[in-house]
């Protein structure tokens, strides 16, 4: 039996859409939580920089594994920030040393499991 509703006999479509959106958000949050708890994560806060924006262009190709885009994002971010003159000397030296230590993407594969660069909630000029 269908529930009788005042005002035309139709249920509110907005409530149904809200329930669907909440369910999708719950599934996405659970997926991210499972990925994050699978290993130790380090979060780095960086100011808005073209290197952060370039990482969003990296997408997985059909023939590559799912891990390679994360390593490529990390490499783009490290190289872009190492070239930035506004960073402190110590930060730039650390990034340059890191780049010299891992000169090939394949060398980073065991070190970098996941890399994403997204704006922080409430402060779109800072990325994490």
Backbone atoms as SQL, in Angstrom:
CREATE TABLE atoms (id INTEGER PRIMARY KEY, chain TEXT, resi INTEGER, resn TEXT, atom TEXT, x REAL, y REAL, z REAL);
INSERT INTO atoms VALUES
  (1, 'A', 1, 'UNK', 'N', 0.834, -1.187, 0.000),
  (2, 'A', 1, 'UNK', 'CA', 0.000, 0.000, 0.000),
  (3, 'A', 1, 'UNK', 'C', 0.871, 1.239, 0.000),
  (4, 'A', 2, 'UNK', 'N', 0.413, 2.248, -0.682),
  (5, 'A', 2, 'UNK', 'CA', 1.130, 3.528, -0.688),
  (6, 'A', 2, 'UNK', 'C', 0.588, 4.404, 0.417),
  (7, 'A', 3, 'UNK', 'N', 1.463, 5.158, 0.990),
  (8, 'A', 3, 'UNK', 'CA', 1.085, 6.070, 2.054),
  (9, 'A', 3, 'UNK', 'C', 0.335, 7.262, 1.462),
  (10, 'A', 4, 'UNK', 'N', -0.739, 7.660, 2.108),
  (11, 'A', 4, 'UNK', 'CA', -1.511, 8.793, 1.633),
  (12, 'A', 4, 'UNK', 'C', -0.886, 10.064, 2.180),
  (13, 'A', 5, 'UNK', 'N', -0.676, 11.036, 1.292),
  (14, 'A', 5, 'UNK', 'CA', -0.024, 12.290, 1.660),
  (15, 'A', 5, 'UNK', 'C', -0.966, 13.430, 1.323),
  (16, 'A', 6, 'UNK', 'N', -1.077, 14.382, 2.227),
  (17, 'A', 6, 'UNK', 'CA', -1.910, 15.550, 1.963),
  (18, 'A', 6, 'UNK', 'C', -1.267, 16.407, 0.878),
  (19, 'A', 7, 'UNK', 'N', -2.089, 17.075, 0.088),
  (20, 'A', 7, 'UNK', 'CA', -1.585, 18.020, -0.899),
  (21, 'A', 7, 'UNK', 'C', -1.320, 17.394, -2.249),
  (22, 'A', 8, 'UNK', 'N', -2.202, 16.560, -2.744),
  (23, 'A', 8, 'UNK', 'CA', -2.057, 16.067, -4.092),
  (24, 'A', 8, 'UNK', 'C', -1.696, 14.597, -4.204),
  (25, 'A', 9, 'UNK', 'N', -1.348, 13.972, -3.123),
  (26, 'A', 9, 'UNK', 'CA', -1.095, 12.551, -3.166),
  (27, 'A', 9, 'UNK', 'C', 0.311, 12.151, -3.583),
  (28, 'A', 10, 'UNK', 'N', 1.221, 13.100, -3.772),
  (29, 'A', 10, 'UNK', 'CA', 2.600, 12.783, -4.168),
  (30, 'A', 10, 'UNK', 'C', 3.541, 13.079, -3.015),
  (31, 'A', 11, 'UNK', 'N', 4.529, 12.207, -2.842),
  (32, 'A', 11, 'UNK', 'CA', 5.540, 12.469, -1.824),
  (33, 'A', 11, 'UNK', 'C', 6.503, 13.531, -2.337),
  (34, 'A', 12, 'UNK', 'N', 7.114, 14.223, -1.424),
  (35, 'A', 12, 'UNK', 'CA', 8.029, 15.300, -1.776),
  (36, 'A', 12, 'UNK', 'C', 9.291, 14.731, -2.415),
  (37, 'A', 13, 'UNK', 'N', 9.577, 15.125, -3.652),
  (38, 'A', 13, 'UNK', 'CA', 10.758, 14.651, -4.362),
  (39, 'A', 13, 'UNK', 'C', 12.045, 15.156, -3.740),
  (40, 'A', 14, 'UNK', 'N', 11.994, 16.296, -3.053),
  (41, 'A', 14, 'UNK', 'CA', 13.183, 16.838, -2.405),
  (42, 'A', 14, 'UNK', 'C', 13.691, 15.966, -1.289),
  (43, 'A', 15, 'UNK', 'N', 12.769, 15.361, -0.542),
  (44, 'A', 15, 'UNK', 'CA', 13.160, 14.477, 0.559),
  (45, 'A', 15, 'UNK', 'C', 13.819, 13.214, 0.002),
  (46, 'A', 16, 'UNK', 'N', 13.276, 12.701, -1.074),
  (47, 'A', 16, 'UNK', 'CA', 13.845, 11.508, -1.696),
  (48, 'A', 16, 'UNK', 'C', 15.249, 11.807, -2.214),
  (49, 'A', 17, 'UNK', 'N', 15.420, 12.938, -2.853),
  (50, 'A', 17, 'UNK', 'CA', 16.743, 13.327, -3.363),
  (51, 'A', 17, 'UNK', 'C', 17.728, 13.538, -2.217),
  (52, 'A', 18, 'UNK', 'N', 17.254, 14.113, -1.114),
  (53, 'A', 18, 'UNK', 'CA', 18.105, 14.301, 0.060),
  (54, 'A', 18, 'UNK', 'C', 18.565, 12.954, 0.615),
  (55, 'A', 19, 'UNK', 'N', 17.666, 11.983, 0.661),
  (56, 'A', 19, 'UNK', 'CA', 18.032, 10.644, 1.141),
  (57, 'A', 19, 'UNK', 'C', 19.064, 9.995, 0.228),
  (58, 'A', 20, 'UNK', 'N', 18.892, 10.128, -1.071),
  (59, 'A', 20, 'UNK', 'CA', 19.859, 9.564, -2.016),
  (60, 'A', 20, 'UNK', 'C', 21.226, 10.234, -1.863),
  (61, 'A', 21, 'UNK', 'N', 21.235, 11.546, -1.755),
  (62, 'A', 21, 'UNK', 'CA', 22.498, 12.277, -1.600),
  (63, 'A', 21, 'UNK', 'C', 23.202, 11.908, -0.305),
  (64, 'A', 22, 'UNK', 'N', 22.441, 11.753, 0.774),
  (65, 'A', 22, 'UNK', 'CA', 23.017, 11.359, 2.055),
  (66, 'A', 22, 'UNK', 'C', 23.617, 9.954, 1.965),
  (67, 'A', 23, 'UNK', 'N', 22.940, 9.048, 1.288),
  (68, 'A', 23, 'UNK', 'CA', 23.455, 7.690, 1.122),
  (69, 'A', 23, 'UNK', 'C', 24.743, 7.690, 0.300),
  (70, 'A', 24, 'UNK', 'N', 24.786, 8.492, -0.774),
  (71, 'A', 24, 'UNK', 'CA', 25.995, 8.585, -1.590),
  (72, 'A', 24, 'UNK', 'C', 27.151, 9.171, -0.783),
  (73, 'A', 25, 'UNK', 'N', 26.874, 10.194, 0.008),
  (74, 'A', 25, 'UNK', 'CA', 27.912, 10.796, 0.843),
  (75, 'A', 25, 'UNK', 'C', 28.438, 9.795, 1.862),
  (76, 'A', 26, 'UNK', 'N', 27.548, 9.008, 2.427),
  (77, 'A', 26, 'UNK', 'CA', 27.951, 7.996, 3.402),
  (78, 'A', 26, 'UNK', 'C', 28.863, 6.954, 2.759),
  (79, 'A', 27, 'UNK', 'N', 28.529, 6.498, 1.567),
  (80, 'A', 27, 'UNK', 'CA', 29.358, 5.522, 0.872),
  (81, 'A', 27, 'UNK', 'C', 30.723, 6.104, 0.515),
  (82, 'A', 28, 'UNK', 'N', 30.754, 7.347, 0.047),
  (83, 'A', 28, 'UNK', 'CA', 32.021, 8.003, -0.302),
  (84, 'A', 28, 'UNK', 'C', 32.892, 8.200, 0.932),
  (85, 'A', 29, 'UNK', 'N', 32.287, 8.613, 2.032),
  (86, 'A', 29, 'UNK', 'CA', 33.033, 8.802, 3.276),
  (87, 'A', 29, 'UNK', 'C', 33.607, 7.483, 3.771),
  (88, 'A', 30, 'UNK', 'N', 32.843, 6.436, 3.700),
  (89, 'A', 30, 'UNK', 'CA', 33.305, 5.117, 4.113),
  (90, 'A', 30, 'UNK', 'C', 34.461, 4.649, 3.238),
  (91, 'A', 31, 'UNK', 'N', 34.356, 4.872, 1.936),
  (92, 'A', 31, 'UNK', 'CA', 35.430, 4.471, 1.016),
  (93, 'A', 31, 'UNK', 'C', 36.720, 5.211, 1.345),
  (94, 'A', 32, 'UNK', 'N', 36.625, 6.519, 1.571),
  (95, 'A', 32, 'UNK', 'CA', 37.817, 7.310, 1.909),
  (96, 'A', 32, 'UNK', 'C', 38.397, 6.894, 3.260),
  (97, 'A', 33, 'UNK', 'N', 37.535, 6.600, 4.211),
  (98, 'A', 33, 'UNK', 'CA', 38.004, 6.183, 5.533),
  (99, 'A', 33, 'UNK', 'C', 38.753, 4.856, 5.444),
  (100, 'A', 34, 'UNK', 'N', 38.230, 3.924, 4.677),
  (101, 'A', 34, 'UNK', 'CA', 38.912, 2.637, 4.518),
  (102, 'A', 34, 'UNK', 'C', 40.265, 2.819, 3.843),
  (103, 'A', 35, 'UNK', 'N', 40.331, 3.698, 2.853),
  (104, 'A', 35, 'UNK', 'CA', 41.608, 3.950, 2.180),
  (105, 'A', 35, 'UNK', 'C', 42.598, 4.623, 3.122),
  (106, 'A', 36, 'UNK', 'N', 42.124, 5.548, 3.930),
  (107, 'A', 36, 'UNK', 'CA', 43.018, 6.286, 4.822),
  (108, 'A', 36, 'UNK', 'C', 43.504, 5.455, 5.993),
  (109, 'A', 37, 'UNK', 'N', 42.709, 4.529, 6.464),
  (110, 'A', 37, 'UNK', 'CA', 43.126, 3.728, 7.611),
  (111, 'A', 37, 'UNK', 'C', 43.977, 2.535, 7.211),
  (112, 'A', 38, 'UNK', 'N', 44.156, 2.330, 5.924),
  (113, 'A', 38, 'UNK', 'CA', 44.963, 1.212, 5.459),
  (114, 'A', 38, 'UNK', 'C', 46.448, 1.464, 5.592),
  (115, 'A', 39, 'UNK', 'N', 46.872, 2.691, 5.789),
  (116, 'A', 39, 'UNK', 'CA', 48.280, 3.029, 5.947),
  (117, 'A', 39, 'UNK', 'C', 48.399, 4.333, 6.714),
  (118, 'A', 40, 'UNK', 'N', 49.596, 4.671, 7.067),
  (119, 'A', 40, 'UNK', 'CA', 49.835, 5.920, 7.779),
  (120, 'A', 40, 'UNK', 'C', 49.791, 7.067, 6.788),
  (121, 'A', 41, 'UNK', 'N', 49.038, 8.085, 7.101),
  (122, 'A', 41, 'UNK', 'CA', 48.908, 9.243, 6.215),
  (123, 'A', 41, 'UNK', 'C', 49.599, 10.449, 6.834),
  (124, 'A', 42, 'UNK', 'N', 50.193, 11.234, 5.984),
  (125, 'A', 42, 'UNK', 'CA', 50.766, 12.501, 6.393),
  (126, 'A', 42, 'UNK', 'C', 50.071, 13.583, 5.592),
  (127, 'A', 43, 'UNK', 'N', 49.544, 14.574, 6.276),
  (128, 'A', 43, 'UNK', 'CA', 48.873, 15.677, 5.607),
  (129, 'A', 43, 'UNK', 'C', 49.782, 16.889, 5.648),
  (130, 'A', 44, 'UNK', 'N', 49.993, 17.486, 4.503),
  (131, 'A', 44, 'UNK', 'CA', 50.837, 18.664, 4.384),
  (132, 'A', 44, 'UNK', 'C', 49.968, 19.804, 3.891),
  (133, 'A', 45, 'UNK', 'N', 50.029, 20.936, 4.569),
  (134, 'A', 45, 'UNK', 'CA', 49.283, 22.116, 4.155),
  (135, 'A', 45, 'UNK', 'C', 50.202, 23.024, 3.360),
  (136, 'A', 46, 'UNK', 'N', 49.770, 23.395, 2.167),
  (137, 'A', 46, 'UNK', 'CA', 50.556, 24.291, 1.317),
  (138, 'A', 46, 'UNK', 'C', 49.673, 25.429, 0.850),
  (139, 'A', 47, 'UNK', 'N', 50.254, 26.617, 0.643),
  (140, 'A', 47, 'UNK', 'CA', 49.458, 27.720, 0.114),
  (141, 'A', 47, 'UNK', 'C', 49.099, 27.450, -1.351),
  (142, 'A', 48, 'UNK', 'N', 48.116, 28.182, -1.822),
  (143, 'A', 48, 'UNK', 'CA', 47.690, 28.015, -3.212),
  (144, 'A', 48, 'UNK', 'C', 48.883, 28.235, -4.135),
  (145, 'A', 49, 'UNK', 'N', 49.076, 27.311, -5.052),
  (146, 'A', 49, 'UNK', 'CA', 50.246, 27.333, -5.925),
  (147, 'A', 49, 'UNK', 'C', 49.863, 26.644, -7.231),
  (148, 'A', 50, 'UNK', 'N', 50.437, 27.068, -8.357),
  (149, 'A', 50, 'UNK', 'CA', 50.122, 26.376, -9.619),
  (150, 'A', 50, 'UNK', 'C', 50.415, 24.876, -9.583),
  (151, 'A', 51, 'UNK', 'N', 51.397, 24.456, -8.787),
  (152, 'A', 51, 'UNK', 'CA', 51.695, 23.019, -8.687),
  (153, 'A', 51, 'UNK', 'C', 50.516, 22.256, -8.107),
  (154, 'A', 52, 'UNK', 'N', 49.804, 22.870, -7.158),
  (155, 'A', 52, 'UNK', 'CA', 48.619, 22.228, -6.574),
  (156, 'A', 52, 'UNK', 'C', 47.525, 22.077, -7.617),
  (157, 'A', 53, 'UNK', 'N', 47.363, 23.109, -8.429),
  (158, 'A', 53, 'UNK', 'CA', 46.322, 23.064, -9.444),
  (159, 'A', 53, 'UNK', 'C', 46.671, 22.086, -10.561),
  (160, 'A', 54, 'UNK', 'N', 47.968, 21.922, -10.860),
  (161, 'A', 54, 'UNK', 'CA', 48.385, 20.985, -11.909),
  (162, 'A', 54, 'UNK', 'C', 48.109, 19.541, -11.525),
  (163, 'A', 55, 'UNK', 'N', 48.126, 19.243, -10.242),
  (164, 'A', 55, 'UNK', 'CA', 47.900, 17.855, -9.824),
  (165, 'A', 55, 'UNK', 'C', 46.482, 17.392, -10.120),
  (166, 'A', 56, 'UNK', 'N', 45.533, 18.318, -10.210),
  (167, 'A', 56, 'UNK', 'CA', 44.155, 17.919, -10.485),
  (168, 'A', 56, 'UNK', 'C', 43.989, 17.431, -11.920),
  (169, 'A', 57, 'UNK', 'N', 44.951, 17.757, -12.798),
  (170, 'A', 57, 'UNK', 'CA', 44.868, 17.318, -14.187),
  (171, 'A', 57, 'UNK', 'C', 45.308, 15.870, -14.372),
  (172, 'A', 58, 'UNK', 'N', 45.941, 15.291, -13.368),
  (173, 'A', 58, 'UNK', 'CA', 46.425, 13.909, -13.466),
  (174, 'A', 58, 'UNK', 'C', 45.260, 12.955, -13.232),
  (175, 'A', 59, 'UNK', 'N', 44.979, 12.149, -14.227),
  (176, 'A', 59, 'UNK', 'CA', 43.909, 11.148, -14.112),
  (177, 'A', 59, 'UNK', 'C', 44.474, 9.790, -14.506),
  (178, 'A', 60, 'UNK', 'N', 43.827, 8.757, -14.055),
  (179, 'A', 60, 'UNK', 'CA', 44.277, 7.396, -14.364),
  (180, 'A', 60, 'UNK', 'C', 43.910, 7.056, -15.802),
  (181, 'A', 61, 'UNK', 'N', 44.847, 6.446, -16.509),
  (182, 'A', 61, 'UNK', 'CA', 44.550, 5.974, -17.856),
  (183, 'A', 61, 'UNK', 'C', 44.047, 4.540, -17.777),
  (184, 'A', 62, 'UNK', 'N', 43.409, 4.091, -18.827),
  (185, 'A', 62, 'UNK', 'CA', 42.781, 2.772, -18.810),
  (186, 'A', 62, 'UNK', 'C', 43.806, 1.642, -18.733),
  (187, 'A', 63, 'UNK', 'N', 44.983, 1.845, -19.320),
  (188, 'A', 63, 'UNK', 'CA', 45.956, 0.761, -19.350),
  (189, 'A', 63, 'UNK', 'C', 46.924, 0.771, -18.168),
  (190, 'A', 64, 'UNK', 'N', 46.931, 1.829, -17.374),
  (191, 'A', 64, 'UNK', 'CA', 47.867, 1.932, -16.247),
  (192, 'A', 64, 'UNK', 'C', 47.223, 1.430, -14.957),
  (193, 'A', 65, 'UNK', 'N', 48.068, 1.185, -13.968),
  (194, 'A', 65, 'UNK', 'CA', 47.535, 0.781, -12.679),
  (195, 'A', 65, 'UNK', 'C', 46.997, 1.997, -11.926),
  (196, 'A', 66, 'UNK', 'N', 46.263, 1.756, -10.866),
  (197, 'A', 66, 'UNK', 'CA', 45.641, 2.843, -10.110),
  (198, 'A', 66, 'UNK', 'C', 46.640, 3.606, -9.247),
  (199, 'A', 67, 'UNK', 'N', 47.793, 3.033, -9.014),
  (200, 'A', 67, 'UNK', 'CA', 48.784, 3.628, -8.124),
  (201, 'A', 67, 'UNK', 'C', 49.613, 4.722, -8.812),
  (202, 'A', 68, 'UNK', 'N', 49.873, 4.582, -10.084),
  (203, 'A', 68, 'UNK', 'CA', 50.757, 5.492, -10.822),
  (204, 'A', 68, 'UNK', 'C', 50.293, 6.953, -10.792),
  (205, 'A', 69, 'UNK', 'N', 49.013, 7.274, -10.957),
  (206, 'A', 69, 'UNK', 'CA', 48.607, 8.689, -10.898),
  (207, 'A', 69, 'UNK', 'C', 48.917, 9.356, -9.559),
  (208, 'A', 70, 'UNK', 'N', 48.861, 8.613, -8.460),
  (209, 'A', 70, 'UNK', 'CA', 49.176, 9.180, -7.148),
  (210, 'A', 70, 'UNK', 'C', 50.660, 9.554, -7.068),
  (211, 'A', 71, 'UNK', 'N', 51.511, 8.680, -7.602),
  (212, 'A', 71, 'UNK', 'CA', 52.945, 8.953, -7.607),
  (213, 'A', 71, 'UNK', 'C', 53.251, 10.130, -8.518),
  (214, 'A', 72, 'UNK', 'N', 52.574, 10.205, -9.656),
  (215, 'A', 72, 'UNK', 'CA', 52.774, 11.325, -10.578),
  (216, 'A', 72, 'UNK', 'C', 52.321, 12.638, -9.946),
  (217, 'A', 73, 'UNK', 'N', 51.199, 12.623, -9.218),
  (218, 'A', 73, 'UNK', 'CA', 50.749, 13.833, -8.510),
  (219, 'A', 73, 'UNK', 'C', 51.802, 14.300, -7.508),
  (220, 'A', 74, 'UNK', 'N', 52.348, 13.350, -6.741),
  (221, 'A', 74, 'UNK', 'CA', 53.370, 13.684, -5.748),
  (222, 'A', 74, 'UNK', 'C', 54.592, 14.311, -6.433),
  (223, 'A', 75, 'UNK', 'N', 55.038, 13.707, -7.526),
  (224, 'A', 75, 'UNK', 'CA', 56.212, 14.217, -8.230),
  (225, 'A', 75, 'UNK', 'C', 55.967, 15.619, -8.784),
  (226, 'A', 76, 'UNK', 'N', 54.798, 15.845, -9.375),
  (227, 'A', 76, 'UNK', 'CA', 54.464, 17.186, -9.891),
  (228, 'A', 76, 'UNK', 'C', 54.429, 18.220, -8.768),
  (229, 'A', 77, 'UNK', 'N', 53.851, 17.848, -7.655),
  (230, 'A', 77, 'UNK', 'CA', 53.752, 18.756, -6.515),
  (231, 'A', 77, 'UNK', 'C', 55.135, 19.077, -5.954),
  (232, 'A', 78, 'UNK', 'N', 55.969, 18.060, -5.772),
  (233, 'A', 78, 'UNK', 'CA', 57.311, 18.274, -5.220),
  (234, 'A', 78, 'UNK', 'C', 58.170, 19.114, -6.152),
  (235, 'A', 79, 'UNK', 'N', 58.119, 18.834, -7.447),
  (236, 'A', 79, 'UNK', 'CA', 58.916, 19.609, -8.401),
  (237, 'A', 79, 'UNK', 'C', 58.432, 21.048, -8.501),
  (238, 'A', 80, 'UNK', 'N', 57.118, 21.231, -8.523),
  (239, 'A', 80, 'UNK', 'CA', 56.572, 22.584, -8.627),
  (240, 'A', 80, 'UNK', 'C', 56.898, 23.433, -7.417),
  (241, 'A', 81, 'UNK', 'N', 56.796, 22.845, -6.241),
  (242, 'A', 81, 'UNK', 'CA', 57.099, 23.603, -5.017),
  (243, 'A', 81, 'UNK', 'C', 58.597, 23.836, -4.851),
  (244, 'A', 82, 'UNK', 'N', 59.426, 22.901, -5.322),
  (245, 'A', 82, 'UNK', 'CA', 60.877, 23.077, -5.223),
  (246, 'A', 82, 'UNK', 'C', 61.347, 24.241, -6.097),
  (247, 'A', 83, 'UNK', 'N', 60.640, 24.526, -7.162),
  (248, 'A', 83, 'UNK', 'CA', 61.015, 25.619, -8.060),
  (249, 'A', 83, 'UNK', 'C', 60.473, 26.970, -7.599),
  (250, 'A', 84, 'UNK', 'N', 59.642, 26.975, -6.571),
  (251, 'A', 84, 'UNK', 'CA', 59.025, 28.216, -6.103),
  (252, 'A', 84, 'UNK', 'C', 60.013, 29.028, -5.267),
  (253, 'A', 85, 'UNK', 'N', 60.245, 30.251, -5.675),
  (254, 'A', 85, 'UNK', 'CA', 61.193, 31.135, -4.984),
  (255, 'A', 85, 'UNK', 'C', 60.655, 31.630, -3.642),
  (256, 'A', 86, 'UNK', 'N', 59.348, 31.596, -3.439),
  (257, 'A', 86, 'UNK', 'CA', 58.774, 32.143, -2.213),
  (258, 'A', 86, 'UNK', 'C', 58.863, 31.181, -1.028),
  (259, 'A', 87, 'UNK', 'N', 59.212, 29.912, -1.271),
  (260, 'A', 87, 'UNK', 'CA', 59.368, 28.957, -0.178),
  (261, 'A', 87, 'UNK', 'C', 60.638, 29.257, 0.609),
  (262, 'A', 88, 'UNK', 'N', 60.647, 28.842, 1.850),
  (263, 'A', 88, 'UNK', 'CA', 61.841, 29.037, 2.668),
  (264, 'A', 88, 'UNK', 'C', 62.987, 28.203, 2.106),
  (265, 'A', 89, 'UNK', 'N', 64.194, 28.612, 2.438),
  (266, 'A', 89, 'UNK', 'CA', 65.380, 27.911, 1.943),
  (267, 'A', 89, 'UNK', 'C', 65.384, 26.452, 2.399),
  (268, 'A', 90, 'UNK', 'N', 65.013, 26.220, 3.659),
  (269, 'A', 90, 'UNK', 'CA', 65.015, 24.864, 4.199),
  (270, 'A', 90, 'UNK', 'C', 64.017, 23.973, 3.469),
  (271, 'A', 91, 'UNK', 'N', 62.832, 24.507, 3.201),
  (272, 'A', 91, 'UNK', 'CA', 61.806, 23.723, 2.517),
  (273, 'A', 91, 'UNK', 'C', 62.241, 23.389, 1.091),
  (274, 'A', 92, 'UNK', 'N', 62.794, 24.376, 0.404),
  (275, 'A', 92, 'UNK', 'CA', 63.263, 24.134, -0.964),
  (276, 'A', 92, 'UNK', 'C', 64.403, 23.131, -0.977),
  (277, 'A', 93, 'UNK', 'N', 65.335, 23.247, -0.022),
  (278, 'A', 93, 'UNK', 'CA', 66.469, 22.317, 0.031),
  (279, 'A', 93, 'UNK', 'C', 65.982, 20.889, 0.274),
  (280, 'A', 94, 'UNK', 'N', 64.980, 20.732, 1.135),
  (281, 'A', 94, 'UNK', 'CA', 64.427, 19.401, 1.407),
  (282, 'A', 94, 'UNK', 'C', 63.782, 18.818, 0.156),
  (283, 'A', 95, 'UNK', 'N', 63.017, 19.638, -0.567),
  (284, 'A', 95, 'UNK', 'CA', 62.364, 19.157, -1.785),
  (285, 'A', 95, 'UNK', 'C', 63.378, 18.821, -2.872),
  (286, 'A', 96, 'UNK', 'N', 64.420, 19.627, -3.008),
  (287, 'A', 96, 'UNK', 'CA', 65.460, 19.356, -4.013),
  (288, 'A', 96, 'UNK', 'C', 66.207, 18.072, -3.661),
  (289, 'A', 97, 'UNK', 'N', 66.497, 17.884, -2.389),
  (290, 'A', 97, 'UNK', 'CA', 67.166, 16.656, -1.944),
  (291, 'A', 97, 'UNK', 'C', 66.278, 15.438, -2.203),
  (292, 'A', 98, 'UNK', 'N', 65.003, 15.579, -1.942),
  (293, 'A', 98, 'UNK', 'CA', 64.045, 14.503, -2.194),
  (294, 'A', 98, 'UNK', 'C', 64.022, 14.171, -3.687),
  (295, 'A', 99, 'UNK', 'N', 64.013, 15.196, -4.532),
  (296, 'A', 99, 'UNK', 'CA', 64.009, 14.978, -5.976),
  (297, 'A', 99, 'UNK', 'C', 65.270, 14.290, -6.463),
  (298, 'A', 100, 'UNK', 'N', 66.412, 14.620, -5.848),
  (299, 'A', 100, 'UNK', 'CA', 67.670, 13.978, -6.237),
  (300, 'A', 100, 'UNK', 'C', 67.706, 12.521, -5.778),
  (301, 'A', 101, 'UNK', 'N', 67.101, 12.248, -4.634),
  (302, 'A', 101, 'UNK', 'CA', 67.097, 10.893, -4.102),
  (303, 'A', 101, 'UNK', 'C', 66.214, 9.965, -4.928),
  (304, 'A', 102, 'UNK', 'N', 65.095, 10.482, -5.408),
  (305, 'A', 102, 'UNK', 'CA', 64.156, 9.690, -6.202),
  (306, 'A', 102, 'UNK', 'C', 64.058, 10.313, -7.586),
  (307, 'A', 103, 'UNK', 'N', 64.994, 9.992, -8.446),
  (308, 'A', 103, 'UNK', 'CA', 65.037, 10.618, -9.763),
  (309, 'A', 103, 'UNK', 'C', 64.071, 9.978, -10.763),
  (310, 'A', 104, 'UNK', 'N', 63.570, 8.783, -10.463),
  (311, 'A', 104, 'UNK', 'CA', 62.626, 8.105, -11.356),
  (312, 'A', 104, 'UNK', 'C', 61.323, 7.835, -10.611),
  (313, 'A', 105, 'UNK', 'N', 60.229, 7.856, -11.359),
  (314, 'A', 105, 'UNK', 'CA', 58.916, 7.608, -10.750),
  (315, 'A', 105, 'UNK', 'C', 58.834, 6.219, -10.123),
  (316, 'A', 106, 'UNK', 'N', 59.459, 5.241, -10.751),
  (317, 'A', 106, 'UNK', 'CA', 59.386, 3.872, -10.227),
  (318, 'A', 106, 'UNK', 'C', 60.021, 3.755, -8.846),
  (319, 'A', 107, 'UNK', 'N', 61.002, 4.623, -8.555),
  (320, 'A', 107, 'UNK', 'CA', 61.636, 4.594, -7.236),
  (321, 'A', 107, 'UNK', 'C', 60.690, 5.098, -6.147),
  (322, 'A', 108, 'UNK', 'N', 59.715, 5.924, -6.530),
  (323, 'A', 108, 'UNK', 'CA', 58.749, 6.458, -5.568),
  (324, 'A', 108, 'UNK', 'C', 57.595, 5.501, -5.288),
  (325, 'A', 109, 'UNK', 'N', 57.418, 4.499, -6.124),
  (326, 'A', 109, 'UNK', 'CA', 56.267, 3.599, -5.988),
  (327, 'A', 109, 'UNK', 'C', 56.132, 3.004, -4.597),
  (328, 'A', 110, 'UNK', 'N', 57.205, 2.489, -3.971),
  (329, 'A', 110, 'UNK', 'CA', 57.018, 1.923, -2.632),
  (330, 'A', 110, 'UNK', 'C', 56.791, 2.987, -1.557),
  (331, 'A', 111, 'UNK', 'N', 57.197, 4.220, -1.803),
  (332, 'A', 111, 'UNK', 'CA', 57.121, 5.275, -0.790),
  (333, 'A', 111, 'UNK', 'C', 55.773, 5.991, -0.773),
  (334, 'A', 112, 'UNK', 'N', 55.214, 6.244, -1.939),
  (335, 'A', 112, 'UNK', 'CA', 53.978, 7.025, -2.070),
  (336, 'A', 112, 'UNK', 'C', 52.827, 6.076, -2.373),
  (337, 'A', 113, 'UNK', 'N', 51.875, 5.997, -1.466),
  (338, 'A', 113, 'UNK', 'CA', 50.712, 5.129, -1.661),
  (339, 'A', 113, 'UNK', 'C', 49.523, 5.905, -2.212),
  (340, 'A', 114, 'UNK', 'N', 49.379, 7.149, -1.754),
  (341, 'A', 114, 'UNK', 'CA', 48.240, 7.961, -2.180),
  (342, 'A', 114, 'UNK', 'C', 48.631, 9.420, -2.102),
  (343, 'A', 115, 'UNK', 'N', 48.240, 10.192, -3.088),
  (344, 'A', 115, 'UNK', 'CA', 48.497, 11.623, -3.072),
  (345, 'A', 115, 'UNK', 'C', 47.307, 12.331, -3.708),
  (346, 'A', 116, 'UNK', 'N', 46.728, 13.248, -2.959),
  (347, 'A', 116, 'UNK', 'CA', 45.664, 14.082, -3.496),
  (348, 'A', 116, 'UNK', 'C', 45.924, 15.501, -3.027),
  (349, 'A', 117, 'UNK', 'N', 45.503, 16.439, -3.806),
  (350, 'A', 117, 'UNK', 'CA', 45.721, 17.844, -3.480),
  (351, 'A', 117, 'UNK', 'C', 44.380, 18.552, -3.656),
  (352, 'A', 118, 'UNK', 'N', 43.751, 18.871, -2.538),
  (353, 'A', 118, 'UNK', 'CA', 42.432, 19.479, -2.564),
  (354, 'A', 118, 'UNK', 'C', 42.418, 20.718, -1.678),
  (355, 'A', 119, 'UNK', 'N', 41.588, 21.714, -2.024),
  (356, 'A', 119, 'UNK', 'CA', 41.501, 22.894, -1.156),
  (357, 'A', 119, 'UNK', 'C', 40.859, 22.537, 0.180),
  (358, 'A', 120, 'UNK', 'N', 41.295, 23.225, 1.209),
  (359, 'A', 120, 'UNK', 'CA', 40.732, 22.991, 2.535),
  (360, 'A', 120, 'UNK', 'C', 39.326, 23.579, 2.629),
  (361, 'A', 121, 'UNK', 'N', 38.513, 22.984, 3.461),
  (362, 'A', 121, 'UNK', 'CA', 37.171, 23.488, 3.692),
  (363, 'A', 121, 'UNK', 'C', 37.264, 24.833, 4.420),
  (364, 'A', 122, 'UNK', 'N', 36.650, 25.830, 3.885),
  (365, 'A', 122, 'UNK', 'CA', 36.631, 27.139, 4.525),
  (366, 'A', 122, 'UNK', 'C', 37.785, 28.041, 4.130),
  (367, 'A', 123, 'UNK', 'N', 38.853, 27.498, 3.504),
  (368, 'A', 123, 'UNK', 'CA', 39.980, 28.299, 3.081),
  (369, 'A', 123, 'UNK', 'C', 40.480, 27.743, 1.754),
  (370, 'A', 124, 'UNK', 'N', 39.941, 28.269, 0.661),
  (371, 'A', 124, 'UNK', 'CA', 40.267, 27.722, -0.657),
  (372, 'A', 124, 'UNK', 'C', 41.652, 28.134, -1.129),
  (373, 'A', 125, 'UNK', 'N', 42.350, 28.965, -0.361),
  (374, 'A', 125, 'UNK', 'CA', 43.710, 29.364, -0.739),
  (375, 'A', 125, 'UNK', 'C', 44.769, 28.494, -0.076),
  (376, 'A', 126, 'UNK', 'N', 44.357, 27.520, 0.697),
  (377, 'A', 126, 'UNK', 'CA', 45.261, 26.566, 1.311),
  (378, 'A', 126, 'UNK', 'C', 44.851, 25.170, 0.875),
  (379, 'A', 127, 'UNK', 'N', 45.843, 24.400, 0.426),
  (380, 'A', 127, 'UNK', 'CA', 45.594, 23.045, -0.067),
  (381, 'A', 127, 'UNK', 'C', 46.158, 22.033, 0.914),
  (382, 'A', 128, 'UNK', 'N', 45.515, 20.866, 0.963),
  (383, 'A', 128, 'UNK', 'CA', 46.043, 19.776, 1.784),
  (384, 'A', 128, 'UNK', 'C', 46.204, 18.553, 0.920);
